[in-house]
Amino acid sequence: MNCSRSDDGHGDETNYSREPLLLQPSYARSKSLLCDELRSLRISLRWCALDHSSCLGKFISYLMFVFLTVVVPIISSVWVWLHVPSSAFTSDTIAFNLLVQFPESGLAFLGFFTLCRFFRRYGLRQLLFLDALQQDTTFVRRGYTSELDKAFRYLACILLPSFFVEVAHKIIFFSTVKISLPYVSSGFPLNSIAFVLVLGSWVYRTGVFLLVCVLFRLTCELQILRFEGLHKMFEGCGSDAGDIFQEHVRIRKQLSITSHRYRFFIIASLIVITVSQFAALFMVLASKSEKSFFNSGDLLVCSAVQLSSFFLCLLGAARITHRAQGMASVATRWHLSMTCATTAGVEQRKTSLLHNPDADLTLDLHPSKSKSNESDSDDSSDMFISLSTQQPSSFQTRQALVLYLQHNNRGITLFGYALDRGLLHTLFAFEFSLVMWILSKVVVLS
C-alpha cells in the first residue's frame, strides 16, 4: 500500500487505545455500548419515534407517523374549514393553511418510508459506511468522526430558527381564534391541547424530512474526505498508480451505492417542493387580500424549511461531484510532473544516487504556498508533489490511470445524470421559466 496510507503509522499503533470505539474493528454492526458514538444517534431516533430495532419500536413508529402526519393535519384542516367563523379568517387564509399541509405531509411521507427502507435493508452502521471505514487512512477516519459529531448541527441550524417562528405564529393563531368542539367546553385548555398537537405535528414532519437530508449530507462528507485522501496519495512517496486506482474504484463503488439509495428521495422531493412552491406563488400573486404574518406565516415557514433542506442535499452532492471531476486534473498534473522528472532529470538523479542512495528529489509546483493551506480551498489545482526515484510508475500505467479518471469522473448521479453544477443550472433555468409563466398568468387574470 502507498505511503499515504502509512501516514502516522507509529501513531496509529500507540494511539489505538485512545481511538474512538466507532473506528475500532472489534465493534460489529449492531453493538451499542455506553461509549459507542452511535449510541446518541440511536437514542435520538428512539425519542423521535423512529426506532425500528424491535417490533414494539416499529409499531410505535408507524402509529406516531399516522397520528402526527395524517390524523392531526386532517383534523386541524377540517376544523379550520368548518368551525372557524369568517370574521377570523378570509378564504385566502384558509387556502394558505390547506396548501401548507400537503407538502409538509408529503415530504414527511417520503422521509419516513426512506428511513424505513434504509433501516430494514442496511442498518445504521452500513447506511453510514462505518463497516468500510477500517480500510481508510487515519485522516479520513478522524474527519468522519468529527462529521458524525456535527451531524445534528445541520438539522438544528434549520429546525430551531423555523421552530421559533412557527411557535410565534401558532401563539398568535390560537390566541386569536376560539376552538369549540361538541360536548367539550371551549376555552384555554382546549386551545392549549390543539396548540401542542399542531406544533408537535409540525416538528415531527419537518424533522423526519430534515433527518434524511442530514444523513445524505453526512455520506457525501465521507466521500469528500476520501477524495481529499486520494489527493494526498498523488503527493507522496512514489505515488503508486495501482494503489490510486484501487482507492478510486472503492470510492466510485460507494458513490454508486449512495446515488442508488437516495435518487428516488431526491427526485420525489424536487417534484413535491417545485409543485408546492409554484402553487403557493400562484395563490399569493393572485390573491387580492392583505398579506400578514397571521394569515401567511405558515406558508413562509414551510417554504423556508423546504428550500433550505433541499439546498443542503444539492450542496453536498454538487461538492462531491466537483471533487470527483477535479481528480482527472490532479492526475494529469501528477502524470506530467512524473514524466518531466523522469526524462529531464535522469543525469541529476544518477548523480544524486551515487552520493546518497536514499535521496529523493522534490518538485514543488507552488513553493509560495504551504501544505497547511491546501485544505482551505475546494480547488484541487494546488499540489505539492514528492517525486521518489525509487520504483516510479511506468508511463503507460500512469497514462492509463489518467484516461480512467477522465472517463470516470462522475460523483452523485440521478439515473445516469451527474448532479453537478451544470444540472443545477438546468434546474434553475427550468424553475425560472415556471416563475415567468406563473407571472404571465397572474397578469392576465388580474
N, C-alpha and C positions, 0 to 999 in steps of 0.2 A: 504494500500500500504506500501511497505517496507520503512526502514529508509533511504535508499539511495535516494529515491525519495523526501524525506522531507529535504534533504540537503539544507542548506541555505534557509530554509523556510521563515524565517522572512526577509531575504534579498530579496527574490522574491517579497514580498509584498511592501517593501519600495522602491525597485529599479524598480518596474513595469513601472513607468512613464518614466524612463530612458532606458527601454528595447527597442531594435531596433523594428521598426514597422513591420519588416518582421516576427517577432516572436510573435506578439500580435494577439490574436484570433479575434479581431474586424475587421481585414482586410481580405477580402474574396479573392477568387481565381483570379479574373481578374483586381483588382484595381491596378492602377499605379499612386501613388501620388508623389509629389515632393521629399519627403524624404523616399520613398519606395526603399529598397535595390535592387529590381529587375528592377528599372527604368533604371539604367545604362546598364543592360544586354539587355533590350528591345531596348534602343537607339542604342546599338552596333549592334543588329540584323537588325535594320532598315537601318543603314548605310551600312551594308553588303548585303543589298537587300534580307534579309531573314525574313522580317516581313509578317506574314500570318494572322494578326488580321483583315484585311479588304480585300474586293475583289480587290481593287486597289493595295494593297500591294502584294497579291498573283500574280496578273498579272505582276507586275514589277519584282517579284522574279523569276517567270518562264521565263520571257523574258531575264533577265540578265543571268540566268543559261544557256539557249540555246545559247546565244551570246558568253559568255565567256568560256563555256565548250565544245561547239561543233563548232560554226562558226569560231572563231578566231584560234583554233588549226588546223582546216582543211585548212583554208586559208594559214596559215604560213607553214604548211607541204607541200601543193601543190606548194607554191611559192619556197620553198627550193628545191623541187624535179625538177621543170621545169625551173625556171628563174635564178638560181644561176649558174654562169659558173663553169666549172670543175676545173679551176685554184684556185678557192676559197675553194672548198670542195672536199674531196675524197668521194668515195662511202661509206666507213665506217662512215664518219661524218654524211652523210645523213641518214644512217641506225640508228645511235645513236639518231638523232633528232626525227625520226619517232617512235622509240621504247619508248622514254620518254612520248610521247603524250598519248599513250594508257593507261598506268597505272594511270597517273595523272587524265585523264578524267574519267576513270573507278572508281577510289576511290572517286572523286567528285560526280559522279552519285550516288554511294552508300550513301555518306554522305548527299547529298541533299534530296533524297527521304526518308531517315531515319528521317531527321528533319521534312519533310512534314508530314510524318505519325505520328510523335510524337505531333506536333502542332495541327493536326486535331483531334486526339483521346484524348489527355490528357491535353494539355495546358502546359504552362511553370511552373506553381506552382505545379500541380500534377506530372509533369515529374520529378521535383526535390524533391518530397515528402515533400513539405512545409506545406501542409494541415495537415499531420500527425505529424508534429513537435511539436504540442502543448502537446502531450502525453509524451514527453521526458523530461529528467531532465534538469536543468539549465546548467550543464556541457556539455551535448550534444548540446543544442541549441546554446550556445555561441561558441562552437567549430565549428559547422556547419556554423554559421555566418562568422567566420573567414575564413573558407574554401571557402565560396562564394566570399569573398573579394579577395582571392588569386587565383580564378579560372582561370582568364585570364593570370596569370603569367606563367602557364604551356604552354599556347599557345604562349606567347611572347618569352619564352625561346627557343622554337623550331623554330618559324617562323622568328624572327628577324635575327639571325645569318645566316639562309638559305637565307633570303631575300637579305642581303648584298652581299653574294657570288653570288647569281643569278643576282643582279644588275651589279656587276663587270663583270660577264660573258657576259651579254647582251650588255654592253657598248663596250667590245672588239669585240663582234659579229657584231654589227651594225656599228661600225667604220671601220670594215674590208671589209664588203660587201656593195654593192650599189644596192638599191632596185629600180626597174623600172616597171611601170605599163602602159598599153596602155592609151593614151590620157592624161597622167599625167606626168608632168615634174619631173624627178628624182632629188634627192639632199637631203640636210639636213632636210627640213620639212617632206618629206615622210618617211625618216628613223626615225625621231623622233616620228611620229604617229605610225609607226609599233612597235617601242620600247615600247611605252606606252601601246599599246594594248596587246602585248605579255606578258609584265610584269604584267599588270592587270589581264590577264587570269591566269597566274601562281599563283598570290596572292589569287585570288578567289578560284581556285580549291584546293589549299593547305589549305586555311583557312577553307573551308567547311568541309573537312575531319578531320582536327585537332579539330574543334569545337565539333564534335560528340565524339571524343576521350576524350576531356576535360569534357564533360557532363557525360560520363560513369565513368571517374575517380572521378568526384565530388560525384556521387551517391555511389560509393564504399567507399569514405572517410566518408560519413554519416553513413554507416553501421559499419565501423571500430570504429567510435566514440560510436555507440550503443553497440558494443561488449565490449569496454572499460567501459562503464557504467554498463553493465552486470557483468563484472569482479568486479567492485566496490560493486555490490549487494551481492556478495559472502563474502564480508569482514565485513559487518556491521550489528550490532543490530539484532541478531536473524536469519538473512538471510532466510526469509520465502521461502520455496520451491515452493509454489503456485505462488507467485509473480515472482520468477525467471522463472518458466515455462511459464507464460503468456507473459513475456517480450521476451523470446526466440522464442515463437510462432509468435509473431509480427515481430521480426527481420527475422525469417525464411520466412514468407509470403512475405516480401518486397524483400528479396533476390531472391525468386522465380519470382517475378514480374520483377525485374531488369534483370535476366537471360533471361526471355522470350522476353523482349523488345530488347535486344542487341545481341541475339545469332546469328541471321542471319547476322547482320553487322559484327560481329567478324569473323565468318566463311568465309563470302564472301571476307572480307578484307585480311584474311590469304591466300586465294586462289589467289587473284589478286597480292598480294605482292610476293608470292612464285613464280608464273609464271613469273612475270616481272624481279625479281632478277636473276633467273636462266637463263632466256633469255639474260639478259644483261651480265651475267658471261660467257655464251657460246660465245656470239658475241665478247666480249673483248678478251677472250683467243684465239679464232680462227682468230682474225684479225692480219694481218701482218703489218699494217701501224703504224706509231709512234703515241703514245698517248700523248695528251697535254690538257691543260685546255681549249683551244679553241674548240677542236673537241669533247671532252667528259665531259665538265663541267656540262652540263645539267644532264647527267647520274649520276654524283657524287651527285648533289644537290637532285635529285629525290630519289636516294637510301637512303640518309641520312634522309630525311623527312619521308619517308615511314617507315623505321625501327624504328626511334625514336618515331613516333606517335603510332605505333602498340605496341612497348615496353611499352609505357605509359599505354595502356589498359591492357596488360598482367600483368604488375607490380601491378596495382590496384586490379585486380581480384585475383592474387596469394596471395596478402597480406590479403585480406578479407577471402579467403578460409583457409589460415593458422590460422587466428584468430578463425574462426568457428570450425576448427578441434581441436584447443587448449582448447576449452571450456570444453570438456569432462575431460581433465586432471585437470583443475581447479576445476570442480565439484567433482571429485574423491578425491582430496586433502581436499576440504571442508567437504565432507562426512566423511572422515577418521578422521579429526580433531574434528568434532562434535561428532562422535561416541566415540572416545577416551575420550573426555572431559565428556561425559555423563556417561560412565561406570567406569572410573578410578577416577573421581573427585566428586563422589556423596557426600561422607562424608565432603570433603572440602567445597563444595557448601552449604551443610546444615549448617555447622558451620558459614560460611560467612553470610548466610541469617539470622541466629539468631542474629548476631550483627548488620548487616546492610541489611535490606530487599532490598534495591535498588542497592546492589553491583553487579558488573559484573566481570567475570573472563576473562582475555585476554590471548590468546595463540599466541605468536609471533614466527612464523616459521623461520624468518630471522631477529633476533634482531640487526644484524650489518648493516642492510640496512634500510634507512629511507623511508618513504612513498613518499617523494618528488621525489625519483629517479625511481619510478615504471614506469612512462610513458616514460622513456628514452629508453626502450627496447621493441621489439616486442614480446619477450618471456613472456608468461603468467605464468611461474613457480614460480615467486617471489610473495608471498602473505603475507598480514598482516591481520589475521582473528580475529575479535572480537566475542567471544562466549558469548551470553547472556544466563543467567539462566532462563529467563522468556520466556515461551512458545516456547521451541525449537521444530523444526520439528521432526516428528517421523522418526524412522529408515526406515520403509517401504516407506514413502514418499520420503525421500532422496535417497534411493536406486532406486526407480522408476525414479526419475529425472536423476540420473547418467546414467541409461540404456537408457533413452530417448535421452540424449545428445550424447551418444556413437553411436546411430543409426541414428542420425540426425545432422551430423557434416559437411555437405557439404555447401560450400559457393556459388560462382558463378558456374553455370553448363551450359554445352552445350549439349542439348538433353540427359540429364542424366549423362553426364561425368563431374566430378568436375574439374574445371580449377585450378588445384593445381600444386605443383612442379613436381609431377610425370608425369602429362600430358605435362608440359613444357619440361621435359627431353625427353619424347617420340617425341615431335615435333622437338627438337634439333637433335635427332638421325635420324629422317626422313630427315631433311634438310641436315644434314651432308652426308647422303647416296646419296642424289641427287648431292651434290657437287662432291663427289668422282666419281659418274657416268659421270658427265659432264667432269671432268678432264681426265677420261679414254678415252672418245670420242675425246677430243681435241688432246690427244697424238696420237691416231690412225689416225686422219685426217691430222695431221702435218707430 
